[in-house]
Amino acid sequence: MAISTIKVSGEMGRSFATKINCSHSFVIDQPKMAGGNDEGPNPLEVFLCSLPACICAVGRIIAQQQRIKLNGISVTAEGDIDKDFLLGKTTEGRAGFTEIRSYVKIDADMTAEEKQRFLNEITERCPIADNIAKSSVIKPVVVEDATV
């Protein structure tokens, strides 16, 4: 087993805008109607965006490994969430997405059955899909120095 640690960080000041530090830094914010400055996508969009990106990347990896001529993959993801729970208006339900759907178009010279097998393998090997479908241990720790 080859375990790697991937590390990112975020820093927020007096507004909702959070500067994310990673290989390509960016800002996550809230729309103006929610009190933000609309400087970037909101956290829910970023979370959902990771699924299509991972499906596409893993699809390319598998295609290269299996020498499949893959012209492209396009993915749309959508998720259902109870915003009343998120906003503290109710304690019934849960904070996360209750269902996430991905619609995947595979542009390759494959039958429908081959595409489905290919997509099944992508889903099995996709770390983001795995983290959505299964539990990961989350360990929030208060620190005095954010440079941990």
Secondary structure, 3 states (H helix, E strand, C coil): CCCCCCCCEEEECCCCCEEEECCCCEEECCCHHHCCCCCCCCHHHHHHHHHHHHHHHHHHHHHHHCCCCEEEEEEEEEEECCHHHHCCCCCCCCCCCCEEEEEEEEEECCCHHHHHHHHHHHHHHCHHHHHHHCCCCCCCCCCCCCCC
